[in-house]
Amino acid sequence: MFAIKAKSRDESLKLNTLRKGGEIPAVFYGAGKNATSISVGMVEFKKVWRDAGESSAVKITTPEGNIDALIHEVQVDPVTEEPIHVDFLAIDMKKKIRVDVPLVFAGVSNAVKSGIGNLVKVLHEIKIEALPNDLPHDLVVDISKLETLKDQVFVSDIKLPAGVVVIDNPTDVVASVVEQVEEKEEVAAPVDLSAIEVEKKGKKEEEGEPSAEPVAAAAKEEKAEKK
């Protein structure tokens, strides 16, 4: 089991002061225990978080005794992405618990390798049930069976460690392959030069025609002279 040392935390101490000293403010609760404020070392926690994830049991060593827990929630700084607060969920090692376990995709799909399709990861985690000591860090999804566009990987295809049961629907699709469609470039419609020439020609003819107003005025003057 993964282990981490914790210190009792004085809640009157400013959190930024604690963080500047290389500690992360944290709290544990659950399994009949009252919410208790603690702090854990930044370097030590990041290593445990990386190796245990949020689905493996962690033993927290405190001045009051050991606590079995899961890393339940981690708040991170939006700029540095460093952990700034941790919630530990205390657990009973003798009771089964349900957790979401991340999926790791492995293997080579011939359908993808040949270029006939693209891999689609439908699920990225699944819910399982097991005793804390049997909880896996992650589960491997073998995509090598995806040889055609009709093939799919289902939840039931995932190999589980001993003592682990899947809670999700076994017929749910985990991964599949969709046909790769090439984007066609839009071809501009050819310009009808003859239509342009006719239009220009008609415009010139209109410009060359005498105006009806001068002709009408001349005829009117001629009629007046005869009178």
RATACOR-V542430 format. One record per helix or strand. SS is the DSSP state (H for helix, E for strand). FROM is the first residue (numbers start at 1). TO is the last residue. If there is no record, write none. Layout:
[[SS | FROM | TO] [SS | FROM | TO]]
This chain:
[[E | 2 | 8] [H | 15 | 20] [E | 23 | 30] [E | 33 | 41] [H | 42 | 52] [E | 58 | 62] [E | 65 | 76] [E | 83 | 90] [E | 96 | 106] [H | 110 | 113] [E | 117 | 121] [E | 125 | 131] [H | 132 | 134] [E | 139 | 142] [E | 152 | 154] [H | 155 | 157] [E | 165 | 166] [E | 173 | 179] [H | 193 | 208] [H | 212 | 226]]
